[in-house]
Amino acid sequence: MAGTIESVFRYLEYKIGLTKDALIQQKDILAKSEPVAIFDVGANIGDTTAAYTKYFPKSVIYSFEPFTDSSFRSV
């Protein structure tokens, strides 16, 4: 069963066990075609937005933070 699941993930081009960083995994999965737009919903202070800017420099990134308590800083 585990071999079948691993085969499915490999087919879907997921990197299993190589990194714990979800953003790097997304970069690897999308390496063949950079996304045109990225929506960062729940942007908080902008750390993830900054990482998306680094990994996907040609993409337009839309960041939203629904809570006014968050102190969003410009990246």
mmCIF file of the N, C-alpha and C atoms, coordinates in Angstrom:
data_MODEL
# 
_entry.id   MODEL 
# 
loop_
_atom_site.group_PDB 
_atom_site.id 
_atom_site.type_symbol 
_atom_site.label_atom_id 
_atom_site.label_alt_id 
_atom_site.label_comp_id 
_atom_site.label_asym_id 
_atom_site.label_entity_id 
_atom_site.label_seq_id 
_atom_site.pdbx_PDB_ins_code 
_atom_site.Cartn_x 
_atom_site.Cartn_y 
_atom_site.Cartn_z 
_atom_site.occupancy 
_atom_site.B_iso_or_equiv 
_atom_site.pdbx_formal_charge 
_atom_site.auth_seq_id 
_atom_site.auth_comp_id 
_atom_site.auth_asym_id 
_atom_site.auth_atom_id 
_atom_site.pdbx_PDB_model_num 
ATOM 1   N N  . MET A 1 1  ? 0.822  -1.196 0.000   1.00 0.00 ? 1  MET A N  1 
ATOM 2   C CA . MET A 1 1  ? 0.000  0.000  0.000   1.00 0.00 ? 1  MET A CA 1 
ATOM 3   C C  . MET A 1 1  ? 0.868  1.262  0.000   1.00 0.00 ? 1  MET A C  1 
ATOM 4   N N  . ALA A 1 2  ? 1.905  1.279  0.835   1.00 0.00 ? 2  ALA A N  1 
ATOM 5   C CA . ALA A 1 2  ? 2.770  2.458  0.916   1.00 0.00 ? 2  ALA A CA 1 
ATOM 6   C C  . ALA A 1 2  ? 3.454  2.731  -0.421  1.00 0.00 ? 2  ALA A C  1 
ATOM 7   N N  . GLY A 1 3  ? 3.853  1.660  -1.120  1.00 0.00 ? 3  GLY A N  1 
ATOM 8   C CA . GLY A 1 3  ? 4.483  1.809  -2.429  1.00 0.00 ? 3  GLY A CA 1 
ATOM 9   C C  . GLY A 1 3  ? 3.541  2.420  -3.446  1.00 0.00 ? 3  GLY A C  1 
ATOM 10  N N  . THR A 1 4  ? 2.276  2.046  -3.380  1.00 0.00 ? 4  THR A N  1 
ATOM 11  C CA . THR A 1 4  ? 1.276  2.599  -4.292  1.00 0.00 ? 4  THR A CA 1 
ATOM 12  C C  . THR A 1 4  ? 1.073  4.080  -4.035  1.00 0.00 ? 4  THR A C  1 
ATOM 13  N N  . ILE A 1 5  ? 0.966  4.453  -2.770  1.00 0.00 ? 5  ILE A N  1 
ATOM 14  C CA . ILE A 1 5  ? 0.799  5.866  -2.407  1.00 0.00 ? 5  ILE A CA 1 
ATOM 15  C C  . ILE A 1 5  ? 2.011  6.669  -2.846  1.00 0.00 ? 5  ILE A C  1 
ATOM 16  N N  . GLU A 1 6  ? 3.201  6.143  -2.608  1.00 0.00 ? 6  GLU A N  1 
ATOM 17  C CA . GLU A 1 6  ? 4.426  6.838  -3.018  1.00 0.00 ? 6  GLU A CA 1 
ATOM 18  C C  . GLU A 1 6  ? 4.465  6.998  -4.542  1.00 0.00 ? 6  GLU A C  1 
ATOM 19  N N  . SER A 1 7  ? 4.038  5.988  -5.277  1.00 0.00 ? 7  SER A N  1 
ATOM 20  C CA . SER A 1 7  ? 4.000  6.073  -6.740  1.00 0.00 ? 7  SER A CA 1 
ATOM 21  C C  . SER A 1 7  ? 3.049  7.162  -7.207  1.00 0.00 ? 7  SER A C  1 
ATOM 22  N N  . VAL A 1 8  ? 1.911  7.273  -6.549  1.00 0.00 ? 8  VAL A N  1 
ATOM 23  C CA . VAL A 1 8  ? 0.939  8.311  -6.904  1.00 0.00 ? 8  VAL A CA 1 
ATOM 24  C C  . VAL A 1 8  ? 1.539  9.688  -6.663  1.00 0.00 ? 8  VAL A C  1 
ATOM 25  N N  . PHE A 1 9  ? 2.181  9.883  -5.513  1.00 0.00 ? 9  PHE A N  1 
ATOM 26  C CA . PHE A 1 9  ? 2.801  11.170 -5.219  1.00 0.00 ? 9  PHE A CA 1 
ATOM 27  C C  . PHE A 1 9  ? 3.912  11.489 -6.216  1.00 0.00 ? 9  PHE A C  1 
ATOM 28  N N  . ARG A 1 10 ? 4.711  10.507 -6.576  1.00 0.00 ? 10 ARG A N  1 
ATOM 29  C CA . ARG A 1 10 ? 5.764  10.736 -7.574  1.00 0.00 ? 10 ARG A CA 1 
ATOM 30  C C  . ARG A 1 10 ? 5.158  11.110 -8.916  1.00 0.00 ? 10 ARG A C  1 
ATOM 31  N N  . TYR A 1 11 ? 4.075  10.442 -9.266  1.00 0.00 ? 11 TYR A N  1 
ATOM 32  C CA . TYR A 1 11 ? 3.381  10.758 -10.515 1.00 0.00 ? 11 TYR A CA 1 
ATOM 33  C C  . TYR A 1 11 ? 2.911  12.213 -10.505 1.00 0.00 ? 11 TYR A C  1 
ATOM 34  N N  . LEU A 1 12 ? 2.455  12.673 -9.371  1.00 0.00 ? 12 LEU A N  1 
ATOM 35  C CA . LEU A 1 12 ? 1.984  14.055 -9.235  1.00 0.00 ? 12 LEU A CA 1 
ATOM 36  C C  . LEU A 1 12 ? 3.133  15.042 -9.036  1.00 0.00 ? 12 LEU A C  1 
ATOM 37  N N  . GLU A 1 13 ? 4.365  14.557 -9.071  1.00 0.00 ? 13 GLU A N  1 
ATOM 38  C CA . GLU A 1 13 ? 5.590  15.343 -8.981  1.00 0.00 ? 13 GLU A CA 1 
ATOM 39  C C  . GLU A 1 13 ? 5.836  15.968 -7.605  1.00 0.00 ? 13 GLU A C  1 
ATOM 40  N N  . TYR A 1 14 ? 5.340  15.348 -6.561  1.00 0.00 ? 14 TYR A N  1 
ATOM 41  C CA . TYR A 1 14 ? 5.638  15.811 -5.215  1.00 0.00 ? 14 TYR A CA 1 
ATOM 42  C C  . TYR A 1 14 ? 6.996  15.280 -4.793  1.00 0.00 ? 14 TYR A C  1 
ATOM 43  N N  . LYS A 1 15 ? 7.745  16.087 -4.072  1.00 0.00 ? 15 LYS A N  1 
ATOM 44  C CA . LYS A 1 15 ? 9.029  15.663 -3.520  1.00 0.00 ? 15 LYS A CA 1 
ATOM 45  C C  . LYS A 1 15 ? 8.768  15.181 -2.094  1.00 0.00 ? 15 LYS A C  1 
ATOM 46  N N  . ILE A 1 16 ? 8.936  13.900 -1.875  1.00 0.00 ? 16 ILE A N  1 
ATOM 47  C CA . ILE A 1 16 ? 8.639  13.322 -0.570  1.00 0.00 ? 16 ILE A CA 1 
ATOM 48  C C  . ILE A 1 16 ? 9.900  13.270 0.276   1.00 0.00 ? 16 ILE A C  1 
ATOM 49  N N  . GLY A 1 17 ? 9.842  13.888 1.448   1.00 0.00 ? 17 GLY A N  1 
ATOM 50  C CA . GLY A 1 17 ? 10.906 13.777 2.423   1.00 0.00 ? 17 GLY A CA 1 
ATOM 51  C C  . GLY A 1 17 ? 12.165 14.577 2.120   1.00 0.00 ? 17 GLY A C  1 
ATOM 52  N N  . LEU A 1 18 ? 12.179 15.392 1.082   1.00 0.00 ? 18 LEU A N  1 
ATOM 53  C CA . LEU A 1 18 ? 13.382 16.144 0.769   1.00 0.00 ? 18 LEU A CA 1 
ATOM 54  C C  . LEU A 1 18 ? 13.485 17.450 1.553   1.00 0.00 ? 18 LEU A C  1 
ATOM 55  N N  . THR A 1 19 ? 12.366 18.030 1.878   1.00 0.00 ? 19 THR A N  1 
ATOM 56  C CA . THR A 1 19 ? 12.374 19.298 2.607   1.00 0.00 ? 19 THR A CA 1 
ATOM 57  C C  . THR A 1 19 ? 11.086 19.442 3.404   1.00 0.00 ? 19 THR A C  1 
ATOM 58  N N  . LYS A 1 20 ? 11.149 20.195 4.460   1.00 0.00 ? 20 LYS A N  1 
ATOM 59  C CA . LYS A 1 20 ? 9.957  20.465 5.254   1.00 0.00 ? 20 LYS A CA 1 
ATOM 60  C C  . LYS A 1 20 ? 9.347  21.807 4.866   1.00 0.00 ? 20 LYS A C  1 
ATOM 61  N N  . ASP A 1 21 ? 10.031 22.582 4.031   1.00 0.00 ? 21 ASP A N  1 
ATOM 62  C CA . ASP A 1 21 ? 9.563  23.904 3.659   1.00 0.00 ? 21 ASP A CA 1 
ATOM 63  C C  . ASP A 1 21 ? 8.527  23.802 2.543   1.00 0.00 ? 21 ASP A C  1 
ATOM 64  N N  . ALA A 1 22 ? 7.295  24.121 2.856   1.00 0.00 ? 22 ALA A N  1 
ATOM 65  C CA . ALA A 1 22 ? 6.206  24.005 1.887   1.00 0.00 ? 22 ALA A CA 1 
ATOM 66  C C  . ALA A 1 22 ? 6.407  24.911 0.683   1.00 0.00 ? 22 ALA A C  1 
ATOM 67  N N  . LEU A 1 23 ? 6.999  26.081 0.878   1.00 0.00 ? 23 LEU A N  1 
ATOM 68  C CA . LEU A 1 23 ? 7.209  26.995 -0.245  1.00 0.00 ? 23 LEU A CA 1 
ATOM 69  C C  . LEU A 1 23 ? 8.222  26.436 -1.247  1.00 0.00 ? 23 LEU A C  1 
ATOM 70  N N  . ILE A 1 24 ? 9.249  25.788 -0.745  1.00 0.00 ? 24 ILE A N  1 
ATOM 71  C CA . ILE A 1 24 ? 10.231 25.173 -1.646  1.00 0.00 ? 24 ILE A CA 1 
ATOM 72  C C  . ILE A 1 24 ? 9.584  24.021 -2.397  1.00 0.00 ? 24 ILE A C  1 
ATOM 73  N N  . GLN A 1 25 ? 8.722  23.262 -1.738  1.00 0.00 ? 25 GLN A N  1 
ATOM 74  C CA . GLN A 1 25 ? 8.011  22.184 -2.416  1.00 0.00 ? 25 GLN A CA 1 
ATOM 75  C C  . GLN A 1 25 ? 7.114  22.750 -3.520  1.00 0.00 ? 25 GLN A C  1 
ATOM 76  N N  . GLN A 1 26 ? 6.438  23.859 -3.235  1.00 0.00 ? 26 GLN A N  1 
ATOM 77  C CA . GLN A 1 26 ? 5.600  24.489 -4.258  1.00 0.00 ? 26 GLN A CA 1 
ATOM 78  C C  . GLN A 1 26 ? 6.448  24.956 -5.433  1.00 0.00 ? 26 GLN A C  1 
ATOM 79  N N  . LYS A 1 27 ? 7.602  25.536 -5.144  1.00 0.00 ? 27 LYS A N  1 
ATOM 80  C CA . LYS A 1 27 ? 8.513  25.992 -6.196  1.00 0.00 ? 27 LYS A CA 1 
ATOM 81  C C  . LYS A 1 27 ? 8.928  24.818 -7.077  1.00 0.00 ? 27 LYS A C  1 
ATOM 82  N N  . ASP A 1 28 ? 9.265  23.699 -6.465  1.00 0.00 ? 28 ASP A N  1 
ATOM 83  C CA . ASP A 1 28 ? 9.668  22.514 -7.219  1.00 0.00 ? 28 ASP A CA 1 
ATOM 84  C C  . ASP A 1 28 ? 8.532  21.979 -8.091  1.00 0.00 ? 28 ASP A C  1 
ATOM 85  N N  . ILE A 1 29 ? 7.342  21.937 -7.541  1.00 0.00 ? 29 ILE A N  1 
ATOM 86  C CA . ILE A 1 29 ? 6.188  21.428 -8.274  1.00 0.00 ? 29 ILE A CA 1 
ATOM 87  C C  . ILE A 1 29 ? 5.874  22.331 -9.468  1.00 0.00 ? 29 ILE A C  1 
ATOM 88  N N  . LEU A 1 30 ? 5.997  23.640 -9.274  1.00 0.00 ? 30 LEU A N  1 
ATOM 89  C CA . LEU A 1 30 ? 5.635  24.597 -10.320 1.00 0.00 ? 30 LEU A CA 1 
ATOM 90  C C  . LEU A 1 30 ? 6.823  25.033 -11.173 1.00 0.00 ? 30 LEU A C  1 
ATOM 91  N N  . ALA A 1 31 ? 7.941  24.329 -11.077 1.00 0.00 ? 31 ALA A N  1 
ATOM 92  C CA . ALA A 1 31 ? 9.165  24.730 -11.771 1.00 0.00 ? 31 ALA A CA 1 
ATOM 93  C C  . ALA A 1 31 ? 9.002  24.794 -13.284 1.00 0.00 ? 31 ALA A C  1 
ATOM 94  N N  . LYS A 1 32 ? 8.135  23.983 -13.828 1.00 0.00 ? 32 LYS A N  1 
ATOM 95  C CA . LYS A 1 32 ? 7.972  23.940 -15.284 1.00 0.00 ? 32 LYS A CA 1 
ATOM 96  C C  . LYS A 1 32 ? 7.211  25.140 -15.837 1.00 0.00 ? 32 LYS A C  1 
ATOM 97  N N  . SER A 1 33 ? 6.357  25.734 -15.024 1.00 0.00 ? 33 SER A N  1 
ATOM 98  C CA . SER A 1 33 ? 5.605  26.908 -15.470 1.00 0.00 ? 33 SER A CA 1 
ATOM 99  C C  . SER A 1 33 ? 5.320  27.802 -14.269 1.00 0.00 ? 33 SER A C  1 
ATOM 100 N N  . GLU A 1 34 ? 5.894  28.984 -14.286 1.00 0.00 ? 34 GLU A N  1 
ATOM 101 C CA . GLU A 1 34 ? 5.701  29.915 -13.172 1.00 0.00 ? 34 GLU A CA 1 
ATOM 102 C C  . GLU A 1 34 ? 4.259  30.419 -13.173 1.00 0.00 ? 34 GLU A C  1 
ATOM 103 N N  . PRO A 1 35 ? 3.640  30.465 -11.978 1.00 0.00 ? 35 PRO A N  1 
ATOM 104 C CA . PRO A 1 35 ? 2.259  30.943 -11.914 1.00 0.00 ? 35 PRO A CA 1 
ATOM 105 C C  . PRO A 1 35 ? 2.165  32.410 -12.322 1.00 0.00 ? 35 PRO A C  1 
ATOM 106 N N  . VAL A 1 36 ? 1.053  32.767 -12.951 1.00 0.00 ? 36 VAL A N  1 
ATOM 107 C CA . VAL A 1 36 ? 0.822  34.140 -13.373 1.00 0.00 ? 36 VAL A CA 1 
ATOM 108 C C  . VAL A 1 36 ? 0.410  34.982 -12.183 1.00 0.00 ? 36 VAL A C  1 
ATOM 109 N N  . ALA A 1 37 ? -0.428 34.422 -11.308 1.00 0.00 ? 37 ALA A N  1 
ATOM 110 C CA . ALA A 1 37 ? -0.908 35.147 -10.129 1.00 0.00 ? 37 ALA A CA 1 
ATOM 111 C C  . ALA A 1 37 ? -0.905 34.211 -8.933  1.00 0.00 ? 37 ALA A C  1 
ATOM 112 N N  . ILE A 1 38 ? -0.575 34.783 -7.777  1.00 0.00 ? 38 ILE A N  1 
ATOM 113 C CA . ILE A 1 38 ? -0.593 34.045 -6.517  1.00 0.00 ? 38 ILE A CA 1 
ATOM 114 C C  . ILE A 1 38 ? -1.441 34.845 -5.542  1.00 0.00 ? 38 ILE A C  1 
ATOM 115 N N  . PHE A 1 39 ? -2.341 34.177 -4.840  1.00 0.00 ? 39 PHE A N  1 
ATOM 116 C CA . PHE A 1 39 ? -3.161 34.820 -3.834  1.00 0.00 ? 39 PHE A CA 1 
ATOM 117 C C  . PHE A 1 39 ? -2.715 34.331 -2.461  1.00 0.00 ? 39 PHE A C  1 
ATOM 118 N N  . ASP A 1 40 ? -2.212 35.249 -1.661  1.00 0.00 ? 40 ASP A N  1 
ATOM 119 C CA . ASP A 1 40 ? -1.802 34.938 -0.286  1.00 0.00 ? 40 ASP A CA 1 
ATOM 120 C C  . ASP A 1 40 ? -2.904 35.454 0.631   1.00 0.00 ? 40 ASP A C  1 
ATOM 121 N N  . VAL A 1 41 ? -3.832 34.562 0.953   1.00 0.00 ? 41 VAL A N  1 
ATOM 122 C CA . VAL A 1 41 ? -4.977 34.943 1.778   1.00 0.00 ? 41 VAL A CA 1 
ATOM 123 C C  . VAL A 1 41 ? -4.652 34.600 3.222   1.00 0.00 ? 41 VAL A C  1 
ATOM 124 N N  . GLY A 1 42 ? -4.606 35.607 4.051   1.00 0.00 ? 42 GLY A N  1 
ATOM 125 C CA . GLY A 1 42 ? -4.155 35.455 5.427   1.00 0.00 ? 42 GLY A CA 1 
ATOM 126 C C  . GLY A 1 42 ? -2.693 35.846 5.497   1.00 0.00 ? 42 GLY A C  1 
ATOM 127 N N  . ALA A 1 43 ? -2.359 36.973 4.905   1.00 0.00 ? 43 ALA A N  1 
ATOM 128 C CA . ALA A 1 43 ? -0.967 37.391 4.715   1.00 0.00 ? 43 ALA A CA 1 
ATOM 129 C C  . ALA A 1 43 ? -0.246 37.782 6.000   1.00 0.00 ? 43 ALA A C  1 
ATOM 130 N N  . ASN A 1 44 ? -0.989 38.061 7.053   1.00 0.00 ? 44 ASN A N  1 
ATOM 131 C CA . ASN A 1 44 ? -0.408 38.438 8.348   1.00 0.00 ? 44 ASN A CA 1 
ATOM 132 C C  . ASN A 1 44 ? 0.588  39.574 8.167   1.00 0.00 ? 44 ASN A C  1 
ATOM 133 N N  . ILE A 1 45 ? 1.873  39.353 8.430   1.00 0.00 ? 45 ILE A N  1 
ATOM 134 C CA . ILE A 1 45 ? 2.854  40.444 8.335   1.00 0.00 ? 45 ILE A CA 1 
ATOM 135 C C  . ILE A 1 45 ? 3.654  40.411 7.041   1.00 0.00 ? 45 ILE A C  1 
ATOM 136 N N  . GLY A 1 46 ? 3.365  39.474 6.147   1.00 0.00 ? 46 GLY A N  1 
ATOM 137 C CA . GLY A 1 46 ? 3.982  39.471 4.835   1.00 0.00 ? 46 GLY A CA 1 
ATOM 138 C C  . GLY A 1 46 ? 5.154  38.541 4.637   1.00 0.00 ? 46 GLY A C  1 
ATOM 139 N N  . ASP A 1 47 ? 5.458  37.678 5.591   1.00 0.00 ? 47 ASP A N  1 
ATOM 140 C CA . ASP A 1 47 ? 6.594  36.760 5.437   1.00 0.00 ? 47 ASP A CA 1 
ATOM 141 C C  . ASP A 1 47 ? 6.418  35.806 4.256   1.00 0.00 ? 47 ASP A C  1 
ATOM 142 N N  . THR A 1 48 ? 5.239  35.225 4.125   1.00 0.00 ? 48 THR A N  1 
ATOM 143 C CA . THR A 1 48 ? 4.991  34.302 3.031   1.00 0.00 ? 48 THR A CA 1 
ATOM 144 C C  . THR A 1 48 ? 4.977  35.046 1.698   1.00 0.00 ? 48 THR A C  1 
ATOM 145 N N  . THR A 1 49 ? 4.417  36.249 1.693   1.00 0.00 ? 49 THR A N  1 
ATOM 146 C CA . THR A 1 49 ? 4.420  37.069 0.484   1.00 0.00 ? 49 THR A CA 1 
ATOM 147 C C  . THR A 1 49 ? 5.850  37.351 0.036   1.00 0.00 ? 49 THR A C  1 
ATOM 148 N N  . ALA A 1 50 ? 6.732  37.647 0.964   1.00 0.00 ? 50 ALA A N  1 
ATOM 149 C CA . ALA A 1 50 ? 8.142  37.890 0.641   1.00 0.00 ? 50 ALA A CA 1 
ATOM 150 C C  . ALA A 1 50 ? 8.785  36.644 0.036   1.00 0.00 ? 50 ALA A C  1 
ATOM 151 N N  . ALA A 1 51 ? 8.465  35.482 0.593   1.00 0.00 ? 51 ALA A N  1 
ATOM 152 C CA . ALA A 1 51 ? 9.021  34.234 0.062   1.00 0.00 ? 51 ALA A CA 1 
ATOM 153 C C  . ALA A 1 51 ? 8.489  33.954 -1.338  1.00 0.00 ? 51 ALA A C  1 
ATOM 154 N N  . TYR A 1 52 ? 7.183  34.176 -1.554  1.00 0.00 ? 52 TYR A N  1 
ATOM 155 C CA . TYR A 1 52 ? 6.625  33.996 -2.901  1.00 0.00 ? 52 TYR A CA 1 
ATOM 156 C C  . TYR A 1 52 ? 7.293  34.941 -3.895  1.00 0.00 ? 52 TYR A C  1 
ATOM 157 N N  . THR A 1 53 ? 7.573  36.163 -3.467  1.00 0.00 ? 53 THR A N  1 
ATOM 158 C CA . THR A 1 53 ? 8.258  37.124 -4.330  1.00 0.00 ? 53 THR A CA 1 
ATOM 159 C C  . THR A 1 53 ? 9.638  36.609 -4.714  1.00 0.00 ? 53 THR A C  1 
ATOM 160 N N  . LYS A 1 54 ? 10.317 35.973 -3.772  1.00 0.00 ? 54 LYS A N  1 
ATOM 161 C CA . LYS A 1 54 ? 11.646 35.423 -4.024  1.00 0.00 ? 54 LYS A CA 1 
ATOM 162 C C  . LYS A 1 54 ? 11.582 34.229 -4.979  1.00 0.00 ? 54 LYS A C  1 
ATOM 163 N N  . TYR A 1 55 ? 10.662 33.306 -4.729  1.00 0.00 ? 55 TYR A N  1 
ATOM 164 C CA . TYR A 1 55 ? 10.606 32.066 -5.495  1.00 0.00 ? 55 TYR A CA 1 
ATOM 165 C C  . TYR A 1 55 ? 9.893  32.207 -6.837  1.00 0.00 ? 55 TYR A C  1 
ATOM 166 N N  . PHE A 1 56 ? 8.990  33.177 -6.947  1.00 0.00 ? 56 PHE A N  1 
ATOM 167 C CA . PHE A 1 56 ? 8.219  33.377 -8.173  1.00 0.00 ? 56 PHE A CA 1 
ATOM 168 C C  . PHE A 1 56 ? 8.284  34.846 -8.587  1.00 0.00 ? 56 PHE A C  1 
ATOM 169 N N  . PRO A 1 57 ? 9.448  35.335 -8.984  1.00 0.00 ? 57 PRO A N  1 
ATOM 170 C CA . PRO A 1 57 ? 9.635  36.766 -9.233  1.00 0.00 ? 57 PRO A CA 1 
ATOM 171 C C  . PRO A 1 57 ? 8.816  37.336 -10.390 1.00 0.00 ? 57 PRO A C  1 
ATOM 172 N N  . LYS A 1 58 ? 8.363  36.513 -11.315 1.00 0.00 ? 58 LYS A N  1 
ATOM 173 C CA . LYS A 1 58 ? 7.583  37.015 -12.452 1.00 0.00 ? 58 LYS A CA 1 
ATOM 174 C C  . LYS A 1 58 ? 6.081  36.994 -12.189 1.00 0.00 ? 58 LYS A C  1 
ATOM 175 N N  . SER A 1 59 ? 5.668  36.480 -11.055 1.00 0.00 ? 59 SER A N  1 
ATOM 176 C CA . SER A 1 59 ? 4.246  36.376 -10.727 1.00 0.00 ? 59 SER A CA 1 
ATOM 177 C C  . SER A 1 59 ? 3.737  37.653 -10.074 1.00 0.00 ? 59 SER A C  1 
ATOM 178 N N  . VAL A 1 60 ? 2.461  37.924 -10.280 1.00 0.00 ? 60 VAL A N  1 
ATOM 179 C CA . VAL A 1 60 ? 1.791  39.006 -9.567  1.00 0.00 ? 60 VAL A CA 1 
ATOM 180 C C  . VAL A 1 60 ? 1.221  38.392 -8.292  1.00 0.00 ? 60 VAL A C  1 
ATOM 181 N N  . ILE A 1 61 ? 1.517  39.006 -7.152  1.00 0.00 ? 61 ILE A N  1 
ATOM 182 C CA . ILE A 1 61 ? 1.097  38.440 -5.867  1.00 0.00 ? 61 ILE A CA 1 
ATOM 183 C C  . ILE A 1 61 ? 0.089  39.370 -5.210  1.00 0.00 ? 61 ILE A C  1 
ATOM 184 N N  . TYR A 1 62 ? -1.069 38.809 -4.896  1.00 0.00 ? 62 TYR A N  1 
ATOM 185 C CA . TYR A 1 62 ? -2.125 39.548 -4.211  1.00 0.00 ? 62 TYR A CA 1 
ATOM 186 C C  . TYR A 1 62 ? -2.178 39.037 -2.775  1.00 0.00 ? 62 TYR A C  1 
ATOM 187 N N  . SER A 1 63 ? -1.963 39.932 -1.823  1.00 0.00 ? 63 SER A N  1 
ATOM 188 C CA . SER A 1 63 ? -1.940 39.543 -0.405  1.00 0.00 ? 63 SER A CA 1 
ATOM 189 C C  . SER A 1 63 ? -3.124 40.169 0.320   1.00 0.00 ? 63 SER A C  1 
ATOM 190 N N  . PHE A 1 64 ? -3.795 39.361 1.115   1.00 0.00 ? 64 PHE A N  1 
ATOM 191 C CA . PHE A 1 64 ? -4.946 39.812 1.875   1.00 0.00 ? 64 PHE A CA 1 
ATOM 192 C C  . PHE A 1 64 ? -4.785 39.392 3.326   1.00 0.00 ? 64 PHE A C  1 
ATOM 193 N N  . GLU A 1 65 ? -5.115 40.287 4.227   1.00 0.00 ? 65 GLU A N  1 
ATOM 194 C CA . GLU A 1 65 ? -5.135 39.964 5.654   1.00 0.00 ? 65 GLU A CA 1 
ATOM 195 C C  . GLU A 1 65 ? -6.469 40.431 6.213   1.00 0.00 ? 65 GLU A C  1 
ATOM 196 N N  . PRO A 1 66 ? -7.322 39.505 6.645   1.00 0.00 ? 66 PRO A N  1 
ATOM 197 C CA . PRO A 1 66 ? -8.656 39.889 7.101   1.00 0.00 ? 66 PRO A CA 1 
ATOM 198 C C  . PRO A 1 66 ? -8.700 40.518 8.492   1.00 0.00 ? 66 PRO A C  1 
ATOM 199 N N  . PHE A 1 67 ? -7.632 40.382 9.267   1.00 0.00 ? 67 PHE A N  1 
ATOM 200 C CA . PHE A 1 67 ? -7.651 40.900 10.631  1.00 0.00 ? 67 PHE A CA 1 
ATOM 201 C C  . PHE A 1 67 ? -6.881 42.203 10.722  1.00 0.00 ? 67 PHE A C  1 
ATOM 202 N N  . THR A 1 68 ? -7.512 43.240 11.220  1.00 0.00 ? 68 THR A N  1 
ATOM 203 C CA . THR A 1 68 ? -6.856 44.548 11.321  1.00 0.00 ? 68 THR A CA 1 
ATOM 204 C C  . THR A 1 68 ? -5.773 44.561 12.388  1.00 0.00 ? 68 THR A C  1 
ATOM 205 N N  . ASP A 1 69 ? -5.749 43.583 13.278  1.00 0.00 ? 69 ASP A N  1 
ATOM 206 C CA . ASP A 1 69 ? -4.721 43.529 14.331  1.00 0.00 ? 69 ASP A CA 1 
ATOM 207 C C  . ASP A 1 69 ? -3.326 43.251 13.768  1.00 0.00 ? 69 ASP A C  1 
ATOM 208 N N  . SER A 1 70 ? -3.259 42.617 12.641  1.00 0.00 ? 70 SER A N  1 
ATOM 209 C CA . SER A 1 70 ? -1.954 42.271 12.062  1.00 0.00 ? 70 SER A CA 1 
ATOM 210 C C  . SER A 1 70 ? -1.277 43.536 11.565  1.00 0.00 ? 70 SER A C  1 
ATOM 211 N N  . SER A 1 71 ? 0.006  43.628 11.849  1.00 0.00 ? 71 SER A N  1 
ATOM 212 C CA . SER A 1 71 ? 0.749  44.809 11.410  1.00 0.00 ? 71 SER A CA 1 
ATOM 213 C C  . SER A 1 71 ? 1.537  44.422 10.158  1.00 0.00 ? 71 SER A C  1 
ATOM 214 N N  . PHE A 1 72 ? 0.871  44.544 9.014   1.00 0.00 ? 72 PHE A N  1 
ATOM 215 C CA . PHE A 1 72 ? 1.488  44.193 7.729   1.00 0.00 ? 72 PHE A CA 1 
ATOM 216 C C  . PHE A 1 72 ? 2.604  45.183 7.415   1.00 0.00 ? 72 PHE A C  1 
ATOM 217 N N  . ARG A 1 73 ? 3.751  44.660 7.034   1.00 0.00 ? 73 ARG A N  1 
ATOM 218 C CA . ARG A 1 73 ? 4.848  45.532 6.638   1.00 0.00 ? 73 ARG A CA 1 
ATOM 219 C C  . ARG A 1 73 ? 5.086  45.349 5.157   1.00 0.00 ? 73 ARG A C  1 
ATOM 220 N N  . SER A 1 74 ? 5.476  46.398 4.494   1.00 0.00 ? 74 SER A N  1 
ATOM 221 C CA . SER A 1 74 ? 5.716  46.354 3.063   1.00 0.00 ? 74 SER A CA 1 
ATOM 222 C C  . SER A 1 74 ? 6.941  45.505 2.777   1.00 0.00 ? 74 SER A C  1 
ATOM 223 N N  . VAL A 1 75 ? 6.860  44.655 1.745   1.00 0.00 ? 75 VAL A N  1 
ATOM 224 C CA . VAL A 1 75 ? 7.976  43.800 1.380   1.00 0.00 ? 75 VAL A CA 1 
ATOM 225 C C  . VAL A 1 75 ? 8.561  44.184 0.054   1.00 0.00 ? 75 VAL A C  1 
# 
